[in-house]
Amino acid sequence: MRFFVLGDVSVDLLFFVERIPEPGEELPARRALMKPGGAGGTLAAQLASLGHRVFLAGRVGQDPFADLALSRVREVGVDLRYLQEDPEHTTSSVLILVVPGGERSMVSAEGASRHLDPALFKPRFLDQADAVVLSAYALVGGPSRSYAAEVLEAARRREMPVFADLGTGAVRAAGRELLKHLRGVSWLLMNQAELLALTGAVSLSEGVARLREEGFRHLAIKVGAMGSILVTPEGEELLEPYPVEDIVDSTGAGDAYTAAFAHAILSGRSPLEAGRLANLAGALAATGLGAQGRLLRLEDLEVKAR
């Protein structure tokens, strides 16, 4: 299959600490790493690692961070013909504080990612793709929002499947404005906190009901240790998590979930099968360091499918 992926390409600065420091406090890090990241880059790398042809639309600076940010997508053969270089803004970066157990807090510097030039997008770019996978960070603001809106409109005209992945930062920055752009997407994927923040609900059921009222009929909701919830016009089902050992870093686990889900749906799997494989993918991704530290292989998901 062929995917057009739109989203941030960044460098992740990971600091592994015992706890999140208090204001004014300095803590020693047990370890510090620089890794390629960004939702767009990670989605593209995961899909390419699963054997798909992937076109990545993103923007990086003309700086040393760009080479690191693109190192994994280049390694797995992502097509970068739609990647833009920014002569003024630096490559996006994210400071990530990781505590024992893999949970994390983040500080982001948007950089070049928000300046994706919509004048350089042509609807014909989608002629060679079977589906669009979009990170909602592209809709937060700046020129990239216009670029993303044009991609979504071109996909709608072609009746292409669109998988839209929310993000905590995107929901906090753009809120319900995201829904205006994302109406009509094939699947809306998010975690529990994003669902509640986006809808203003106090419970999962209330949040799902509000999105249904907005016209969203196909949802995949990641609910942490409980697994994920699949919502379709036929009903809702909780899918148990896939237990794995040696979880070290949850950075990028949600992107792995989305990539595996899109892979499974386009491969002809049912939504429930896709959700189960996505649970497995998210868990496996958390066993590697960095968002792209543990890329999925087709055999990883075939084992679960049997």
N, C-alpha and C positions, 0 to 999 in steps of 0.2 A: 504494500500500500504506500501511498504518497501523502505526506502531511506538510501543510504550510503552518509553521509555528511562529507566533508573534509574542514577544515579551522581552523583558530585561535581560541583558547580558552583563554580568558583574564579576567582581572579585570579592570573595568572602574572607574576612580577617577573623579567624576563630581563636578565641582565648578560652581555655578550659580552666574553670575556677571552681572552688568549693561552694561558693554561693554568690549571688548578685550583690555587689558592694553597695553600701549605704552612701548617700550624698556626702561628698568630701572625703570618703574613705579610699584608701589604696590597698588592693589585694594582690598578692603574687599569683601568677598563672602557673598551673601545673604544666601547661604546654601551650604553644602558640603556633598557628599554621596559616598559610595563605593558600586558598583554593579557588578554582573556578566556580562560579555560581550564577545566580539570577534565575528567575522562573523560566524565562524563554530559553536560555542556554541549557538549563537542566532538562526541561521537557524535550528539547531537540536531541540532546545527547542520549536520553533514555529511549526515545523512539528509534533513533538510528541504531542504538545498540541492540534493539529487538529486531533489527533487520529491515526496517522501512527506509524509504528514500525520504529525506527531510530537507525542507527549505526553511532557513531561519531568517526572519525579518527582525532586525535589532539595530542598535547603534552603539558604537564604542568610540572612545577618544583616540587620539594619535599619541599614545603614551605607553610606557612599559606594562601597565596593567592590562592593556588590550590583549597582548600576547598570552598572558596567563588566563584571562577570562575566556579566551577562545581555544585553549589548549586541548580540552577534552572533546569539544565538538569537532575540531579538526581531526583528532585521533580516530573518531568513529565515522568520519566521512560525511558529516553534515554539509549540505550545499550552502555556501555563504554568498551566493551571487546577489542576494537582496540585503546583505549587511551594509550598513552605512558607517562611514568614518566622520567623526566630528572634529573640526579643526580648532574649536574653541573650548568645548567642555570635556572634562576628564571622564574616563571610563567609570561607570557606576561602581560603588563599593558598599559593602555591608559589614559592620562590626557585629560579631556574634559572640555572646558570652554563653558558654555551654557549662551546665552544672552536672554533677554525677547523675546518671540515669538517662542522659541525653537531652533533657529539656533545655530550652535556650531563650535568651532575650536578645533583641537586635536593635541596632541603630543604623539607618541607611543614609547614604549620600546618593541622590538620584542621578546626578551627572548627565552623561550623554543620552541615557535611555529615554528621558522625557523629551528629547529634541529630535525624535525620528521624523524625518521630513515627509509629510503626506504628498508633496508634489512628485515624489519619486515612486509612489505606488501606482501601478497600472493594474486594472482588473484582470488583464490577461495573465498576470502572475499566477492566478488560481486555476488556469486552464490545465496545468500539469499537476494538480493536487486532487486527492480524493476527499480530503477533510481539512478543516482548520482547527488548530488547537491554540487557544488564546489565553494569555494571562491577563487578568483584569487590571494589573498594574499599568498596562498600556493605556488604560482609560482614565487614569488618575488626573491627568491634566497636561498642559503644554501641547506642542505639535503632535506628540505621539497619540493623543486622544483622537485627533482628526484622522490620523493614519489608521488607527484601529477601527474607527467608525466606517471608513471607506472599505476596509477589508470585510467587515461584517455585512455591509450593504452588498458588496460584490458576491459574497457567499450566499446571501439570501436570494439574489437574483438567479444564481445557479442551483439553488435548492441543495446546497452542499451541507453535509453534517458539520456542526460547529460544537466543539467542546470548550466551554468557558470555565476557567479555573479562577475562583476568587482568591484573595490573599488578605490577611489581617490588615496589613498596611493600606491596601487598596480600599478596603471597606471603611477604614477609619478616615481616609483622606477624601473619598468621593461619596460614601454613603449610598443613599437610595438613587443618586444620579446614575449609578452603575446599571440599575434595572432598566432605565430608559434605553440604554444602548444594547442591552443583552436580551431584550424580548425576542422570542423566536429562535433562540439557540436550541440545539438538539438536546444538550445536557448542560446543566449548571452544577458545578462541583464546588464544595466548600467544606469547612469544618464547623463544628458546633458553635464555637465562639463567633465565627463570621456570620452564621445564620442569625443568631440572636441580635448581633450588632446591626446587621443589615435591615432586619424587620422590626426591631424594637420589641420583640416578643420576650416573654419570660420563660418559655418552655419550648422544647423542640416541636411538639405538636402544634403549638400556636404559630411558630415560625413557618412551619411547612404549610399550614393553612393560609397564612398571609401570602406566601409565594404562589400558592395555587390560585388565590384570588387575583394575583397580578398576571396570571396566564402561564406560569411556569409549571409544566406537567412532568418533566423528567429531572429529578434531582439525585445527586449522590452526596451524602453528608457524612463526613468522617467524624466519628465520635470517640476518638482516642482508644482507651483500653477496652471499650465495648465493641469496637470494630467500625462498621459503617452502616448507614441506613440508605436503602434504595427506594426512591419514590417514583412511581409510574402511575398512569391513569388507572391501572388495575389495582393499585394498593401500595402498601408500604411494608418493607421487610428489613429487620435487623440482621445483619450478617456478622457472624462472630469473627473476632480478630484471628490472625494466624500467628501462633506463638513462635518466636524465635529467640535464641539466646545471644548474648554478647551485643546488645544494643548499646551503641556508644554516642550516637549523634543523630538527632531527629531532623537536622537540616536537610531539606530536599525530599523528605519522606512523602509529603503531600504531592509534590510534583511527580514522583515515581508512581503514586497511586493514580494520578490523572493520566499519565502516559500509558500505564498498563490497561486502564479502563478503556481509553480510546482505541488502543491496539486490539483489545478483545472484542469490542463492539464492531469495529470494522472487519474483524476476522470472522464475524458471523456468530459470535457467542451471544447468549441471552443476557439481559441486564444483570440477573442474579449471578450468572457465571462470571461476568465481567467484574462485578463487585467483589466477588471472592478472590479473583486473581489480583485485583487492585489492592485488597487488604494484604495479600502476601507480598506484593511488590513494595508497598510502603514499609512493611516490617523489614524486608531484606535491605532496603536502602538505608535504614537506620543502623545497620551493622558496619557501615563504612564511615570514614571521616570526611566531612564536607558534603555538599549537596550532590556532587557527582563522583563521590568516592567509591560508591558501589553501584555500578551500572548493571541493569538487568540484562539477562541473556534469555533467549527464547526457551532454552531448556529449563530455566528456573520456573517458568509458568506452565510448561508442559507437564512437569512433575505434579503440580497441583491439579491440573486438568484431569489427569488420570485418576 
